[in-house]
Amino acid sequence: MEIAALFSGGKDSVMAVWDSLRNGHEVKYLITMISENPESYMFHYPNVEFTSQQADSMGIPHIFRNTKGEKEKELEDLKAAIDKIRSEVDCLAAGGLASNYQRNRIRAIADLFGMQLVAPFWKIDSQEYWDLILSNGFKVMITGVACEGLGKEWLGRIIDRDSLKELRKLADRHKFHLAGEGGEFETFVLDCPLFKKALEVVKGERVWDRDSGLYLIKKIKLISKPGQE
């Protein structure tokens, strides 16, 4: 299949690209929507401007599309982005895990263009999903938190086996989705098997407002991975 992948730079969209490629499909484009609205119903908000570095590291053509992020109207902006490449792809890939709201709308857009929708990790067990992420060398940073149990100390934190244990305890105690599918937290991928070079945050800022916050990346650079000259 020739795929256009919805791409936010978070773990779920990067995992969808990784799974597509490991199954022999061609990912021809990454599509990133830049929303003016931090409360967008459909699109990831923090740090999406740095998805260009991720795309460069993977060597995949990248499409940016601006949207005001207004409920339902933002879907028209996504359709416009897909319309420009519809003759080159036959499949739309998305990283959704459990949100029927998002899945139903993305499926409707895929159907409109006569494309297949692939969401490879739909309804996967959250612990199994994290095990797959970590065992394959993904370096995932928490860039936003918005639920009870997650404080500002999580902003900018890298998820490893130890921090995942902490996250699991908090998810069990406070009843939030371990993979953050309900918007409980946002992520940004700094390294994975697809990246020719890893990303390193040179400068970032924690922004906290009452009971939620963001880790805003200010400067990032590509660095050589172990074994590279």
Secondary structure as GFF3:
##gff-version 3
##sequence-region A 1 229
A	DSSP	beta_strand	2	6	.	.	.	ID=ss1
A	DSSP	alpha_helix	11	22	.	.	.	ID=ss2
A	DSSP	beta_strand	26	35	.	.	.	ID=ss3
A	DSSP	three_ten_helix	48	50	.	.	.	ID=ss4
A	DSSP	alpha_helix	51	58	.	.	.	ID=ss5
A	DSSP	beta_strand	62	67	.	.	.	ID=ss6
A	DSSP	alpha_helix	74	83	.	.	.	ID=ss7
A	DSSP	beta_strand	91	93	.	.	.	ID=ss8
A	DSSP	alpha_helix	100	112	.	.	.	ID=ss9
A	DSSP	beta_strand	116	118	.	.	.	ID=ss10
A	DSSP	alpha_helix	126	135	.	.	.	ID=ss11
A	DSSP	beta_strand	139	145	.	.	.	ID=ss12
A	DSSP	three_ten_helix	152	154	.	.	.	ID=ss13
A	DSSP	alpha_helix	161	174	.	.	.	ID=ss14
A	DSSP	beta_strand	185	191	.	.	.	ID=ss15
A	DSSP	beta_strand	198	209	.	.	.	ID=ss16
A	DSSP	beta_strand	212	223	.	.	.	ID=ss17
###
